[in-house]
Amino acid sequence: MADKLRITLVKSPIGAIPKQKATVQALGLKKIRQSVELPNNGATKGMIQKVNHLVKVEEI
């Protein structure tokens, strides 16, 4: 299992519900095709699960 995850915003959260917009912002994503590297833990995976239709995840 990888230590980190690369999360990339691939779809705009404009039409998403406010809770999902807040989750995308909490992940540190602001623009489409922007990527962040976050630790591979339960909190991060839970956030990804809530917005999995907006992001792409890669293990690094």
C-alpha positions as CSV (number, residue, x, y, z in Angstrom):
1,M,0.0,0.0,0.0
2,A,1.3,3.4,-0.9
3,D,2.2,6.1,1.6
4,K,0.7,8.9,-0.4
5,L,-2.2,9.5,-2.8
6,R,-2.2,12.0,-5.7
7,I,-5.6,13.5,-6.0
8,T,-6.6,15.4,-9.2
9,L,-9.7,17.4,-9.7
10,V,-11.2,16.4,-13.0
11,K,-14.7,17.8,-12.9
12,S,-15.9,21.1,-11.6
13,P,-17.7,21.1,-8.3
14,I,-20.0,24.0,-9.4
15,G,-23.1,21.9,-9.7
16,A,-22.3,19.8,-6.6
17,I,-24.1,20.1,-3.3
18,P,-22.4,22.5,-0.8
19,K,-21.0,19.7,1.4
20,Q,-19.2,18.2,-1.6
21,K,-17.8,21.7,-2.6
22,A,-16.5,22.0,1.0
23,T,-14.9,18.6,0.8
24,V,-13.1,19.5,-2.5
25,Q,-11.8,22.7,-0.9
26,A,-10.7,20.8,2.2
27,L,-8.7,18.4,0.0
28,G,-6.8,21.5,-1.2
29,L,-8.2,21.5,-4.7
30,K,-9.2,24.8,-6.3
31,K,-8.8,24.4,-10.1
32,I,-9.6,21.7,-12.6
33,R,-6.5,19.5,-13.3
34,Q,-4.8,20.7,-10.1
35,S,-3.2,17.8,-8.1
36,V,-2.3,17.4,-4.5
37,E,-0.4,14.7,-2.6
38,L,-2.0,13.7,0.7
39,P,-1.3,10.8,3.1
40,N,-3.0,7.5,2.5
41,N,-5.1,7.3,5.7
42,G,-8.8,6.8,6.7
43,A,-9.7,10.5,6.8
44,T,-8.4,11.2,3.3
45,K,-10.0,8.0,1.9
46,G,-13.4,9.1,3.4
47,M,-13.2,12.5,1.8
48,I,-12.3,10.9,-1.6
49,Q,-15.2,8.6,-1.3
50,K,-17.6,11.5,-0.9
51,V,-16.4,13.3,-4.1
52,N,-15.2,10.3,-6.1
53,H,-17.2,11.5,-9.2
54,L,-15.1,14.7,-9.2
55,V,-11.6,13.5,-8.6
56,K,-9.0,11.0,-9.9
57,V,-6.8,9.1,-7.4
58,E,-3.4,7.6,-8.0
59,E,-1.2,5.8,-5.5
60,I,2.4,7.1,-5.4
